[in-house]
Amino acid sequence: MICYRLIDENTAHHNVSLMARLPGVSRQGYYARKDRGPSRRQREDAELTEKIRGHHERSHGTYGAPRIHADLREIDSLSVGRKRVARLMRKPG
């Protein structure tokens, strides 16, 4: 979430309680979010991104989201949405 990132970037200059109160986030919620790991969706996206990169590299960078989506369904037997594949392909990193 953007508000958590804003708090992270400014903890050296401002009080966490004040910064959390401004966007309507609890201080306890901020710290709880810092202590837990990535969500299940984030872990799944990371695994899917690696598979997408593999298919993209094997195509020598020529396949777009529709073809990668088809390969994931045909080769990897994954049931994943085309829009999700396109979103992950656009994501930097």
Rosetta blueprint (number, residue, H / E / L):
1 M L
2 I H
3 C H
4 Y H
5 R H
6 L H
7 I H
8 D H
9 E H
10 N H
11 T L
12 A L
13 H L
14 H L
15 N L
16 V H
17 S H
18 L H
19 M H
20 A H
21 R H
22 L L
23 P L
24 G L
25 V L
26 S L
27 R H
28 Q H
29 G H
30 Y H
31 Y H
32 A H
33 R H
34 K H
35 D H
36 R L
37 G L
38 P L
39 S L
40 R H
41 R H
42 Q H
43 R H
44 E H
45 D H
46 A H
47 E H
48 L H
49 T H
50 E H
51 K H
52 I H
53 R H
54 G H
55 H H
56 H H
57 E H
58 R H
59 S L
60 H L
61 G L
62 T L
63 Y L
64 G L
65 A H
66 P H
67 R H
68 I H
69 H H
70 A H
71 D H
72 L H
73 R H
74 E H
75 I L
76 D L
77 S L
78 L L
79 S L
80 V L
81 G L
82 R H
83 K H
84 R H
85 V H
86 A H
87 R H
88 L H
89 M H
90 R H
91 K L
92 P L
93 G L
